Amino acid sequence: MNSASNPNYKKLVQADLRQQWFNSTAGQYLQAKEQALYDQAVFDLFGFNAVQMGTLQMDLLRNSRIPNRYKASEDIETPFKVHLNCCDDFLPFVEASLDILLLPHCLEFSERPHQTLREAARVMMPEGHLLISGFNPLSTWGATARFNKFLSNNQAYPWNGKFIGLVRMKDWLALMGFEIISIEMCCHIPPFDQSTWQKHAAFMDKLGEHCCSVLGGVYFIVAKKRVVGMTPIKPIWKVTPLTSTLIASPSQSKPTQKK
């Protein structure tokens, strides 16, 4: 079999190109911005089992207090620590077994993004949290992807992905029974390859956060799985009155029957 037509060979080439991009100026910039968002989000989420699917260049669960934290990847050979090799559209977990699932830049590169979300809904615990980061097509990053596709059909990572708009992503999550808790945008600086240009454009991050956050290159979503008919049990804070143990209470009610 020709190595170029071997699917495993293609995956190895794509993994190598992906790693090269994450080592670039734009890749390092994205990692710093997204890592901060994930660190802040996972710290306040609790449970027993958490899984990060892909993008092993970042340890997105490092700030989590959940005891069982796992990393999964489609890449068979990877220099990063991985606990499980699997596809994102067919997760080898039983139903309602995960408290937190992270899908960093999975959906825009998934062959079946709808199925990936269905699997996420299947394996999530009720009230469990799903964290998603994706490239925003309505940004300079999305414009760069369209420009690369116009120039060549064999563009490298990440411009070979099918970027999903934020409005469409919100509709998909609602359809799968997820309630969106929060949405944040980051990476307002264009994906420059030169560090000098990136430094000169540093003001765009502050400007984007205050004026046009919707144009950020990456969106970060925290969603919660809702179950129809399920009512969360709230603690009862009503204080019961103290009773003295020295006063004897009647052990039998007063008879009401006539003799």
C-alpha positions as CSV (number, residue, x, y, z in Angstrom):
1,M,0.0,0.0,0.0
2,N,1.3,3.5,-0.9
3,S,2.2,5.4,2.3
4,A,0.4,8.5,1.0
5,S,-2.9,6.5,0.8
6,N,-2.4,4.9,4.3
7,P,-4.9,6.5,6.7
8,N,-2.5,6.0,9.6
9,Y,0.2,7.7,7.7
10,K,-2.1,10.7,7.0
11,K,-3.0,11.0,10.7
12,L,0.7,11.0,11.6
13,V,1.4,13.8,9.1
14,Q,-1.6,15.8,10.3
15,A,-0.5,15.3,14.0
16,D,3.0,16.6,13.1
17,L,1.7,19.6,11.2
18,R,-0.6,20.3,14.2
19,Q,2.3,20.2,16.6
20,Q,4.3,22.5,14.4
21,W,1.5,25.1,14.4
22,F,1.1,25.0,18.2
23,N,4.9,25.7,18.5
24,S,4.5,28.8,16.2
25,T,3.9,32.3,17.5
26,A,0.1,32.2,16.8
27,G,-0.1,28.7,18.4
28,Q,1.7,29.8,21.6
29,Y,-0.6,32.9,21.8
30,L,-3.7,30.7,21.5
31,Q,-2.4,28.3,24.1
32,A,-1.8,31.1,26.7
33,K,-5.3,32.6,26.2
34,E,-7.2,29.3,26.2
35,Q,-5.3,27.8,29.1
36,A,-6.3,30.7,31.3
37,L,-10.0,30.3,30.5
38,Y,-9.9,26.5,31.1
39,D,-8.0,27.0,34.4
40,Q,-10.6,29.4,35.7
41,A,-13.6,27.3,34.6
42,V,-12.6,23.8,35.8
43,F,-11.5,25.0,39.3
44,D,-15.1,25.5,40.4
45,L,-16.5,22.3,38.8
46,F,-16.9,19.2,40.9
47,G,-17.5,15.5,40.5
48,F,-15.6,12.3,40.1
49,N,-14.6,11.8,36.5
50,A,-13.3,14.3,33.9
51,V,-12.0,13.8,30.4
52,Q,-10.1,16.0,28.0
53,M,-10.6,15.0,24.4
54,G,-7.6,15.9,22.1
55,T,-5.4,19.0,22.0
56,L,-2.9,17.4,24.3
57,Q,-0.5,20.3,23.8
58,M,-2.4,21.9,26.7
59,D,-3.1,20.3,30.1
60,L,-6.6,21.8,30.4
61,L,-7.5,19.9,33.6
62,R,-4.4,20.8,35.6
63,N,-6.4,23.2,37.8
64,S,-9.3,20.8,38.4
65,R,-10.0,19.4,41.8
66,I,-11.8,16.3,40.4
67,P,-9.9,13.1,41.5
68,N,-10.1,11.1,38.3
69,R,-8.8,13.1,35.3
70,Y,-8.1,11.5,32.0
71,K,-6.8,12.5,28.5
72,A,-8.0,10.9,25.3
73,S,-6.8,11.3,21.7
74,E,-7.3,9.9,18.3
75,D,-3.6,10.0,17.6
76,I,-2.1,6.5,18.0
77,E,1.5,7.9,18.4
78,T,1.8,11.1,20.4
79,P,4.6,12.5,22.6
80,F,2.1,13.5,25.2
81,K,0.7,11.5,28.0
82,V,-2.6,9.9,27.0
83,H,-4.8,7.4,28.9
84,L,-7.1,6.4,26.0
85,N,-7.1,6.2,22.2
86,C,-10.6,6.8,20.8
87,C,-12.6,8.8,18.4
88,D,-14.6,11.8,19.6
89,D,-17.7,10.6,17.8
90,F,-17.7,7.2,19.5
91,L,-16.6,7.6,23.1
92,P,-16.0,4.3,25.0
93,F,-17.8,5.3,28.2
94,V,-21.1,4.1,29.6
95,E,-24.0,6.5,29.8
96,A,-24.0,9.2,32.4
97,S,-20.5,8.5,33.6
98,L,-18.6,11.8,33.2
99,D,-19.0,14.9,35.3
100,I,-16.8,17.1,33.0
101,L,-16.0,16.6,29.3
102,L,-13.6,19.0,27.5
103,L,-13.8,19.3,23.7
104,P,-11.1,21.8,22.8
105,H,-11.2,22.4,19.0
106,C,-12.7,19.0,18.4
107,L,-16.0,19.8,16.6
108,E,-14.5,21.8,13.8
109,F,-12.2,18.9,12.9
110,S,-14.6,16.1,13.6
111,E,-15.9,14.1,10.6
112,R,-19.3,14.1,12.3
113,P,-19.7,17.0,14.7
114,H,-23.4,16.3,15.4
115,Q,-22.5,12.7,16.4
116,T,-19.7,14.1,18.6
117,L,-22.2,16.2,20.5
118,R,-24.6,13.3,20.7
119,E,-21.9,11.2,22.3
120,A,-21.1,14.0,24.7
121,A,-24.7,14.2,25.8
122,R,-24.9,10.4,26.2
123,V,-21.8,10.1,28.5
124,M,-22.5,13.2,30.6
125,M,-24.0,13.0,34.0
126,P,-27.2,15.0,34.7
127,E,-26.0,18.5,35.6
128,G,-22.6,17.6,34.2
129,H,-20.5,20.2,32.4
130,L,-19.4,20.3,28.8
131,L,-16.6,22.8,27.9
132,I,-16.0,23.7,24.3
133,S,-13.5,26.0,22.6
134,G,-13.7,26.6,18.9
135,F,-12.5,28.9,16.2
136,N,-14.8,31.8,15.4
137,P,-15.4,32.2,11.6
138,L,-16.5,35.8,12.2
139,S,-13.0,36.9,13.1
140,T,-9.6,37.5,11.5
141,W,-8.9,33.9,12.3
142,G,-11.9,32.8,10.2
143,A,-10.8,35.2,7.4
144,T,-7.4,33.6,7.5
145,A,-8.9,30.2,7.1
146,R,-11.0,31.3,4.1
147,F,-8.0,33.0,2.5
148,N,-6.0,29.8,2.9
149,K,-8.7,27.7,1.4
150,F,-8.9,30.1,-1.6
151,L,-5.2,29.7,-2.2
152,S,-4.9,26.0,-1.7
153,N,-7.0,22.9,-1.0
154,N,-4.3,21.3,1.1
155,Q,-4.0,24.0,3.8
156,A,-2.4,22.9,7.1
157,Y,-3.8,23.0,10.6
158,P,-5.8,24.9,11.8
159,W,-7.0,26.4,8.6
160,N,-8.2,23.0,7.2
161,G,-11.0,22.8,9.8
162,K,-14.6,23.6,9.2
163,F,-15.2,26.5,11.6
164,I,-18.6,26.5,13.3
165,G,-20.3,29.8,14.0
166,L,-21.2,30.6,17.6
167,V,-25.0,30.9,16.8
168,R,-25.0,27.5,15.2
169,M,-23.1,26.0,18.1
170,K,-25.6,27.4,20.6
171,D,-28.5,25.9,18.5
172,W,-26.8,22.5,18.5
173,L,-26.2,22.5,22.2
174,A,-29.8,23.5,22.9
175,L,-31.0,20.6,20.7
176,M,-28.8,18.2,22.6
177,G,-30.3,19.3,25.9
178,F,-27.5,21.5,27.1
179,E,-28.0,24.9,28.9
180,I,-25.3,27.4,28.2
181,I,-23.8,28.8,31.4
182,S,-21.3,31.2,30.0
183,I,-19.6,32.3,26.8
184,E,-16.2,34.1,26.6
185,M,-14.2,35.2,23.6
186,C,-10.4,35.4,23.3
187,C,-7.6,35.8,20.8
188,H,-8.5,39.2,19.3
189,I,-5.0,39.6,17.8
190,P,-4.8,38.2,14.2
191,P,-2.8,35.0,13.9
192,F,0.5,36.6,13.0
193,D,3.5,34.4,12.4
194,Q,5.9,37.1,13.5
195,S,6.3,37.9,17.2
196,T,7.1,41.5,16.4
197,W,3.7,42.0,14.7
198,Q,2.0,40.3,17.5
199,K,3.6,42.7,20.1
200,H,2.6,45.7,18.1
201,A,-1.0,44.5,18.0
202,A,-1.2,43.7,21.7
203,F,-3.6,46.6,22.2
204,M,-6.3,44.7,20.2
205,D,-6.9,42.2,23.0
206,K,-7.9,45.0,25.4
207,L,-9.8,46.8,22.7
208,G,-11.7,43.6,21.7
209,E,-12.6,42.7,25.3
210,H,-14.3,46.1,25.8
211,C,-15.7,47.0,22.4
212,C,-16.1,44.1,20.0
213,S,-15.6,40.8,22.0
214,V,-17.8,39.0,19.5
215,L,-15.0,39.3,16.9
216,G,-12.6,37.2,19.0
217,G,-10.7,34.4,17.2
218,V,-11.8,31.8,19.7
219,Y,-15.1,31.2,21.6
220,F,-15.2,29.4,24.9
221,I,-18.5,27.8,26.1
222,V,-19.4,26.3,29.4
223,A,-22.6,24.3,29.1
224,K,-24.6,22.1,31.6
225,K,-26.6,19.0,30.7
226,R,-30.2,19.4,31.7
227,V,-32.6,16.5,32.1
228,V,-36.3,17.1,31.5
229,G,-38.4,16.5,34.6
230,M,-35.4,16.5,36.9
231,T,-35.7,18.9,39.8
232,P,-32.4,19.7,41.7
233,I,-32.7,18.9,45.4
234,K,-31.9,22.0,47.5
235,P,-30.8,21.9,51.1
236,I,-33.3,22.8,53.7
237,W,-31.8,25.6,55.9
238,K,-34.9,25.9,58.2
239,V,-33.7,25.5,61.8
240,T,-35.8,23.1,63.8
241,P,-36.7,24.4,67.4
242,L,-34.8,22.8,70.2
243,T,-36.8,20.6,72.6
244,S,-35.9,19.8,76.1
245,T,-35.1,16.2,76.9
246,L,-36.2,16.7,80.5
247,I,-39.9,17.1,79.7
248,A,-41.5,13.8,79.0
249,S,-43.7,13.7,75.9
250,P,-46.8,11.5,75.7
251,S,-46.2,8.2,74.0
252,Q,-49.8,7.7,73.0
253,S,-52.4,10.2,71.7
254,K,-55.6,10.8,73.8
255,P,-58.3,8.2,73.0
256,T,-61.3,9.7,71.2
257,Q,-63.5,6.6,71.2
258,K,-66.5,6.5,73.5
259,K,-66.6,3.6,75.9
